[in-house]
Amino acid sequence: MNEFELFDAALEIDDERQRREMLDRACRDDAALRRSVESLLSAHRQASGFLDLPISLTMPTETTTVQTDGGKHPDFPFFDSPTRQDSIGRIGTFEALQLLGRGGNGIVFKAFDEKLHRIVALKVMAPELTATSPARKRFLREARAAASLQHSSIVNVYSVESGPFPYLTMEFIDGPSLQQYVAQSGPLEIADVCRWGAQIAEGLAAAHDRNLLHRDIKPANILLQRGSDQAKITDFGLARAVDDASLTRSGMIAGTPMYMSPEQARGQTIDQRSDLFSLGSVLYVMLTGRPPFRAAHSLAVMKRLTEEQPRAIQELIPEVPSWLVDVVSRLHAKKPEDRFQNGLDVANALRTHFAPPMHASNATPRTSTAAPPILAEHDRSDAQVSPQIKTSGASRGTRKRVPGVVGVLAVGFAISALAIAKIDSWNSGSWTTSSGTSAESNKSDADPLAGAASTDTLESGLLVQSEPPIQDENPTMDSVREGRDPEVLASAVLLGASRSSLEQWLSGLDDAVPIGIGLRSGSTDPTFDAVAITQRNTPQWQANFVKDDREAGKDYQQMRGTHGVYWRLTIPFPGRKPWECEGIKLWKRSMGNWETRNHGQRPIRQVISGLQNSSKYPLSISVVESNGETNTHLLTKHRPGLANHAYGQLTLEQLVQRVALHRQDDWRLEYFQLNSGTPEARFAAVFCENNTPRHWELSVGLTAPEFWEMRSAKRSDGFYPRSLGSYWSDGKVFVAVLWHDIYHNPIY
């Protein structure tokens, strides 16, 4: 067995003595193999380093109560009482203003330097670690090493203090990390890749000249300074001298597995070329929007990066020039001697082809939220499955695609030329694409109903009233009443709309994301209902119309590298089988570990029977009847620990009965989705354990005026429509709606 197989086997043995005996037998006289396995085990047990949090204004914040009785803050015992009203606490001459983030080994604050009157980033060693001498020595040594570096591409360390609670102050960077920026904007322009890549390489060269290795180069540790177009390396917490390992724990692998070099993953001796391999992975992310080495867990990641090559860049983004592919490939050489030998050579290679961006005023990065962990891309013959990709963007680029028209509107930052070219390549006569912040190039021609309810006439002759734009829905009073802030800030509803009105409505959702689109049950012509919401961190999304399942497959191949599909609707058409009918797919950027399955005519009970006891959560259950055939599309996401119970074809009466039964067990109705093409209303429905109590209600049998009236009342009570569907019954149109409270985000 190799080191990875032995590592996997060792993890299965809990008893330490038995584990050692197994390794003794397996390794025998192979000391190098034993060291590699022990290194992997040590990395599995240990946290990485102290300075593990990038310093950025965009990091998650936390409300903190200031002590007023002169005592220590209960969470931050290292602080003295503050002298400013807006301060959390004081240490030395620094007043902490805002908590930016926590790690296993340190806490990061935005702070004010009273002596020099400037904003800084303050990192304080975790109190529980300060009692141990080795940890304190490591911290001080690493902090002083970082302070010795002065370069425009490295975050400056201003001061290091070694009191009872060691801390350091650093340059505060107002801007997102590269990880956040890529998650928000997708693959970057070649000019941005060259410029920022060269800056990073030069910063590494400066560190290497001081005989320091970073050992954790990754997108999260590259900060983009707003307004200056400058990339800066942060988090030298794992930095160490090339020739000094005296203060590093024996056998410990430091770094982030996905961006390690092969020799680093094996626990071998590393030099500056290890950082350059990691730089190659960062460039790969900038070019493709995805990491080069991904797998379900750290062991599998390290196995891939030591034994396999990443997917070819030009397979993902054909527009990337070959010379740039060669630069990344050389950095990714498995043998250090085959790589670039220093950072300046990399910078020169990139600057040779550098060209300034076309719109410098749009190059300032925008902020977004932190990213979730990476999970695996699975390969199953009967399923289309996504990789999990980093990131969630709080704000989104403006991208819109309709037949025969190319309209791209940049808002606040430059849209990647590669991404635009990629969107262009998706267009065909059978597709219509609307995106999260879409707008026509001529905004004045936008549909006046965008972001509001449809004014289409219903079959019953009832004219649905127009709702105010989504910006008018502000649940501020409810958040005050509840004593907390809402997660769902606003909602928009579409009821009884035509195809063209649906497209226009989607185009107008500048700050909202659609969470469900359905067809009116019993209608002879396609009539659409839809719900969209605005959240604190509204993701980037895209709606694609595909003419049949064949085009849906092409759409999947084009989108899966950067997006995950979270909703599916098939539109039945007379004389066509379900797989020959048009459909709508909602995609969300950077959504990972999902899969989509076309189950054909397999009975719906069989399709969803295995979900209850699995870790798969059904995002969408799309059941369609057309031309005498029934077809089911099932979209799922890996959500371990979230128990669910799903149904595929409930009558309205059965839905109400299931609601009553599950409510008794404290389960909530998460969403419903009307079947398409059925003569009477049939519902797919998903129930979840109500572990984090959420208020919810189901209303059925409402007329359209009753729905609008109830919506207004529910809005005042702190509810929004989570799911919406209309249906014909006894010659009239009725509405079913699921209400969720605004203090919890929906699962989609």
N, C-alpha and C positions, 0 to 999 in steps of 0.2 A: 504493500500500500504506500501511496505517496503521503506527503505531510498533511494534505487537506483531508484525505480519507481517514488518516489516523486521528486528526483533530476532531472530525465528525464522530468517530467511534468513541473518543475519549469523553466527549460531551455527554454521551449516553450513560456514563458511569458516574454516579454521585459520590461514591465512597472514594476518598482521596488515595487511600492505600491500594485499593483494587485498581484505580486508574494508573498509579505508578507501576504496579506489577504488569499491567497490560502493555504499557509503553516500554518497559524493560524487555519484555518478550518480543515486541514488534520491532523495536529499534536495534536491539542487540548491541553490536559494536559500531553502529552508525551514529556517531556523536553529532554530526551535522544535522541529520534527520531529527534527532531528539531535540536539538536546540530549536529547530524550526517549529516543531509541534509545541514545545513549551512556550515559544514566543506567541504563537497563535492563541494558546490557552490564556496566557497572561493578558494579551490584548482584549480577549473576551471578558476578562474579569475587571480590568482596570479602566478607569476613565482616561481620557487623553490628557490634556494639560490644563493649566490654570486659565490661561488667556484664550478661552474657547468661545468668546462671544464677539462678533464684529460690532464695531462702534458705528452706529448709524441712527440718525434721527427717526428712521422709519421702523425701528424695532418695536415690538409690542410693548405697550405701556401698562402700568398698573396703578390703580388708585391707592395712595398711601396716606394713612392718618398721621398727623403730626402730633407729637406729645406736647402737652402744654403744662405739665406739672413738674417740669425740670428733670424727669427721669429719663432713662434710656428707652429708645424705641424698641418695642418687643421683638421686631423682626430684624433690626439692625443694631445690635449691641455696641458696635464700633462707633456709632454716632454720638456726639455730644448734643445738647439742646441747641436748636437752631437760633440764629439771631435775625433771620429774615422771615417774614410772614409766609412767603411762598416756598420755604425750604422744608425738606424732609428731616434733615439733620446736618450736623457739621462734623468734619474731621479735619484737623489742621486748620488751614486757611480756606478750606473749600466747603461751600454750601451746596448740598445735593438738592437739585430742583426736581428731578424726575427719574423714576426707575425705568431703565431701558431694557434690562433683561437679566436673567439668572442663568447660571450654569452650575454643574456639579461642584466646581471649584472656585467660583467667584461671582460677584455681583457688580453690575455695571450701572452707572448713573450719569445723567447729564448734570453738570455741576457748574457753579460760578466760582472763579478764582478771585477771592476778595483782595488779594495782594496786587494782582496784575489786571484785574477788572476785565476778565474775558471768560467765555464759555469753554469748558473743557469736558472731556470724557473721563470719568473717575472709575477705576476698577479697584475693588477692595477684595482681598482674599477672604474666602468663605471662613466664617468664625470657627467652624468645627475642624479646620485644617491648621489653624494657627498654632495649635499646641505641639505639633510635631516638628522637630528641627529639620529633618530632610525636606519636608514640604516647604518650609519657610526658605531654606537655602535655594531650593529649585526656583521658587518664585522670584527671589531677589536676583539670582544669577540671570534668569531669563529676562527679567524686566530691565536689568542693566545692559544686557546684550542688545535688547531692542532700542534702548536709549542711545546706544552708541551709533546708531544708524541715522544719517541725515541725508535724505534724498527726496526729490519731489514726488516719487512714486511710492513712498513708504510713509505711513501714518507716523507722525513725530511723537515721541515720548518726551514729555516735558519734565517730569520729576518722578523719583522713586523714593518711598519712605519705608523704613524698616521698624516701625514701632510695634506695639502689642498687636495691632492689626495692620499688616503690611498693605500698602496701596500704591498705585501709580496714577498719574494723570497723563492724558494723551490729547492730541489734536482731535477736536470734535468735527466729524465730517457730516455736513448737511447733504444727504443724498442716499440713494439706495445702494444695496450691494449689487454686484453683477448678477448674482443668482436671482434677486428680485427683479432686476431690469429685464433679464432674458425671459423669466416667467411671464412678465407683463407684455413684452413686445415681440417675443419669438426670435427666430434667427436674425442676427444683426447684419447690417450693411458691411460690405467688405472693408470700406474705409474705417468704420468703427472697430472692426476686428483688428485691422493692421495697427491703427493708432493706439488703442488700449492694450493690445497684445505686446506691442513694442515697449510701451511704458512699463508694463509688468515685468517684461524681460530685463529691462534696464534696472528696475528696482531689485530684482533678484541678483543681477550682476553686482550691484553695490553691496548687497549682503554677503555674497560669496567672496567678494574682495576682502571683507572683514573676517573671512573664515567662518561665516555663520550660514547654516542651512535653515530654511524655514520649516520644512517637513510637513506642512499642511496647506499647500497651495490648492485652493478650490474657489469656485465662484462666490461663495458666501464670505470669503476672506479678501475679496477685492471690492473696494468701495469706490463709487463714482461721485465725485464732488460736483455738486450742483453749480452750474454757472461757469466752471473753469474747464470743463471737458477733460478732466484729469482723473486717471485711475490710480488708486493708492492701495498698496498691500497693507493689510492689518493682521493682527493676531500672530505676533512672533512668540507666542507663549510656548510653542514647541521648539523654538529655535535653540540650537546648540552648536558649539564649536565642532568643527569636523573631527578634531583630534582629541576631544575630551568627552568621555562618557561617564565620568566619575559620579555625577549627580543624577544620572538617569537610572530608573529602576531596571534591574537586570532582567533581560528577556522581554521587556515591554516594547510593543510596536506602537509608535506614536503616529497619529495622522488619521485621515478619513479614508476608509478602504476604497471607496469608489474613485478616489483621485490619487491613490498611492502609486508608486513605481513598483515593478515586479520585485526588485531586490528589497524594497521597503516592506512589502507584504510578506516576504519570506523571513524577515527579521535579520537580514544580512547587513553588512557594513554599507553605508550609503555615502555619496558625496554630492556635489552640486548638480550632477546630472540627474539625480533623483527628483529634485525640484523642477528640472526642465521637462521631465516626463509628465509631471503633474501639470505644468504649463500647457503641454500638448493637449491634455484632457480639458483644460479650461478653454483653449481655442476651439476644440471640438464642440463644446457646449455653445460657444458664441456663434459658431457657424450653423449648427443644426438645431439648437434649442433643446438638446437632450444629452445626457452623459454618455460617454463611450462604453463604459463597462457597468452593466446593470444586472442585478440578479435578486433573488428573494431574500438573501441574508448575506452577512459579511463574508462568510466562508466561500459562498458561491461567487461573490464579486471578486475576491482575491484569486480564486481559481481561474476565472475568466481573464483577468488582467495579466496573469503569469503564463497562461497557456494559449490564449486566443487573441485574434485581432478584432478590433471593433468593426461595426458595420461601415462599409465604405461611405465616405461623406457625400460623394456625388450620387449615390443611390438615394440619399435622403433629400439633398438639395443639389440638383444637377448644375445650377448656375455657379457654384463655387469654382474658381479657376484652378487648373491643375497644379500650378506652382504653389498655391497655398495648401492644397491637399498634400503635396510633397513635404512642405514644412512640417505639417502636423504628423505625417507618417514618420518622418525622421525623428521627431521628438518622441514618438511612441515606439521606437525600436526597443525590443526586449533587452538587448545587450547595451549597457551604458556606452561602450566604446563606439557604437554605431549611431549615437545621437549627436546633436550639436553639443559641443564641449563647454560652452559658456553662454551666458545670457546675452552678451553683446552681439554674438553671431546671430542669435535669433532675432534680436531687435533690428539688426542691419538687414536681414532677409525680409522682414516685414516692412520696414521703411522704404526699401527699394521699390515696392509696389504701392506705397501709400498714396492716397489721394484724399484731399479734404472733403468733408460731406457737402452735398449740394445745398442744404439748408442749415446753416450753422445755428440759426436762431431756434431751430427745433431739436437741437442735439442734446439739450439739457435733460438728464434722466428724470423720470417721475418716480414717485414712491409707490411701494406696494407692500404686501405683508410677507411674513416669513414663510418658508416653504416646508412641506411635509417630507418625511423620509421617502427614499426611492424603494419601490418594490419591483417585482420581476415582470418580464414579458414572458407570457406562457405560450406554448405552441401546442394547440390541439386541433386535430383534423376536423372536428365537427363544430368548432366555435371560432369566432373572430374575437381575439382577446388583445387588450391593450397593454402597453407598458405603463408603469406609473411614472409620471414625470414630475420634476420639481416645480414646485411653485404654485401659488395662487396669486393672481394680480388683483389688487384692489381697484385699480382703474384700468381702462382698456383702450386700445388703439381704435381708430375709426376706420372700419373696412366694410365695404358694401359691394355686392356683386349681383347684378340683374342681367337678364339676357340682352345682349346687344349694347350694354352700357358699362363702361368702366368708370367708377367714381371712387376716388380715394381722398379722404379728407384727414389731414394730420392735425391732431389737437394736442398741443403741449410738448410733443416730442416727434422726432423724425421716425417715420415708419420704415422698416427695413425694406430695401429694394428687393432683397431675396424673397421676403415674405410676400411682397406685392406680386412679384413674378410667379410665385407659387400659387397665389390666389387666382391670378389670370389663367394659369394652366388648368385650374379646376373647372373653368367655365365651359359649358356646352349648352346646346339648345334645350337640353332636358333638365338643366339645373337652374335653380334660383337660390341665391345665397344672401342671407341677411346676417349681419354680425352685431356684436354686443353694443357698439357705439356707432352704429351705421348711420350714414346720412348721404343723401344724393349730393352730387357736386353742386347742384343749385338748390340750396336749402329752402328757398322761397317756394319751390314747387312741391314741397313735401305735403303729404296728405294731412289735412287739418285734424284728422281723427287720431294721428299718431300719439300714442300714450294715453288714449282715452277709449271709451267704449264705442263699439260699432253703432252706426245709425242705419244700418241696412234694415229694410222692411222684412219682418218675419212672415212665414207662410200664413199665419193667422190674421195678418193684416195689422198687427200691433207694431207700432214704431217704438223701438227701444230708445230710451232717453240717453243722451250723451252725458258721460261722466266728466268731471273736471280732470285736467292733466294730473299725472301721478305726483307731480311736485306739490300739489295742493293738499295731499294727504299727509298730515304731520301729527303723529301720535304723541306729541310732547306732553300733553296733560296726562296721558295714561302712564308715561314713564315716570312722571313725578308721583302719580298715585301709587304706583307699584314700588317706588323707591329704587328703581334700577333703569338702565337704558334699554330701549328696544333693540332687537337684532334685525327685525324686518321694519324698515323705515317707511315704506310706501308700497302700494300695490296698484296694478292696472288690470282691467278686466275687459275682455272682448266677448260679446254675446251675440250669436246669430249673425255672423259675418260671412261675406263672400270670400272667395280665394284672393281676389285683388285687395280687398280690405285687410285681410290677414297679413299679406305681404307688406302693405303700407304701415300697418300697426307694428309689425316687427321692426320695420326700418326706423320707427320713431322711438324705440326703447333705448334712449341714450344712456340712461343710468339704471336700467332695470334688466333683469334676466328672466326670460320665459321659463316657467316651471311646469307647464302642462298645456298641451293643445289637444282638443278633441273634436269629434264630429257629432252634430246633433243626431240622435237616434231617431229613426223613422222618417227622416227627411229624404225627399226624392233627389234633391240637388245638394251637393256638398255645402254644408253650412257649419261654420267653425265657432268654437268657444275656446277661450284661452285666458290664462292668468300669468302675470309677470310681477316680480317683486324687486324692490331696491333694498339691498342689505348694506351692512357696514363695510363689507368687503365683497362687493359684487364681482363675480368672476367674468372673465372674457368668454363670450359664447358666440355661436354661429348656428344659424338655421339653414339647412340645405334641403331643397326640394329635388327629389330624384324620380325619374319617370317609371322605373320598375326595379325589380330586385337586382338585375344585372348592373344597372347604373348605381344602385345602392352599394354593390360590391366595389365598384371603382371609387366611389366616394369614400368608402372605408379605407381603401389602400392609400388614398391621398391624405386623409385626415388623421389616421391613427398615430402617426409619429408625434403629433403635437397636441391632439385633442382626445377627449373621451366622449362617447355618445351616451346621453343620459335620458333621452326620450325618443320614442318612435311612434309614428302614426301612419297607417296605410289607408289610402282613400279608395274605396271600392268604386268600380266602374262597370256598367252593364256590359255583359259579353266577355269580360276579362276575368281570368283566374286571379287570385290574390297576388301571386308573385309577378303578375303582369301589370299591376296597378301602381299608380303614383304613390309616393310616400314623402313624409317629412321626418327629418332627423335633426334633433337638437344636440349640438356638440359643445362641450365645455373645455376650455384650454387647460392643459396640465392636470387633467383628471386621470388618475392612474388605477391600475389593477381592476379593470372592468372587462366584461365580455359581452358580446352580442351573439345570440343564437337564433337561427331561423329553424323552427321546429316543424314547419310544413303542416301537414294534416294530423300530426300526432295529437291524441286527445289532450286537452288542456290540463286535465287532472294529473296525467302522467308528467306533463311538462313541469309543473310547479310542485309536485308532491315531495321532491327531494330538498326543497328550499328550507323547510321548517327546521331541520336539524343540521343545516350546513352553515358555513360562514358567508354564504352569498346572500346579499340583500337585493331584491328585485327593484330596480330603478323604474322600469316601465314594462308593463305586460300588455302588448298590443295584439288584440284578437280581431280578425277581420273575416267577414263572410262576403264572398263575391262570386257570382255565377255558380252557385251551388257548392262551392268549396270553402273550407275554413282554414285559415293559416294563423300561426302564432309566432310573433317575435318576442323574445325575452331578453331584456338587458339587465345585467346584474353587476354588482360591485362587491369586492371582497370587504366585508365588514365584520370581522370576528367579534364576538361578544354581543352583537345586536340580534337578539332573537326576533323572528318574524313569522307571521302566518299569512299566506297569500291565497287568494281565490281568483279564478279566471272568468267565470261566467255566472255571476249572481244576478237573479232578478232583483228588482227594487225591493220587494218584500223580503227576500233573503238577505239583502244587504242590511236592512234595518234590523233584522233578527240577529245577524252576526255582530252588529254594533252593540246590541244589548248584551249578548253573551260575553264578548271580549271586554266590555267595560266592567263587568262583574269581576274579572280577573285582573283589573287595572292595566289593560292593554288599550292603546289608542289606535284610532284609524289614522295611518300616516298619509295615505292618499287613495283616491280611486281613479280609474280610467275607463271611460265608456268603450265598449266594443264598437267596432265600425261595421256598418252594413247589416246589422241585425234588425228584424222587423219590430221588435220591442226592445226596450232599454235593458241591456245586460252590462254588468259592471265587473271589471277586475278591481280587486281591492287588496291592500297590504296593511296588516296590523302589526304593531311593534309593542314590546314591553315599555311601559311608561315609567322607566327607571328614574329619569329626571322629569318630575311631574310637569306636564303641559296641559293647559286648558284647551279643550277642543269640543266642537259640536257638529252634528250633521243635520242639515235641513233639507227636506225633500218636498216635492209637490208644490213648490212656489211658482206663482206666475211671475212674469218678468217684472212688472211694477213692484210686486212684493219683494222680489230679490233686491232691487235697487234700494227700496226703503230699508230692508233689513241690513243691507251692506252699510248704509249710512249709520245705522244704530250700532252695528257691530264694530265699526271703525272707532266710534266713540268709546266703546268698551274695551278696546285693545285687541281686536281680532282682525284677521285678514282672510280672504278666500284662498285656502291651500289647494283645493281642487274644485273644479266647476264643470258641470255638464248639463245640457238641455236635451229634452226628449219629448216626442209626441205621445199623447195618451188621450183617448176619447175625443179626438179632433182638436185638442188644445196643446200648446207648448208649455211645459213645466221645466223647472230648474232644480237641480240637486247641487248643493254646495257644502263643502267641508270647511269649517272655520277653525283656524289655529290661532293661538295667542302670538302676539308680536315679539315676545321675549325669548323665543327660541327659533333658530334657523331650521328650515325644512331640510330633509334628507333628499338630495338629488345629485 
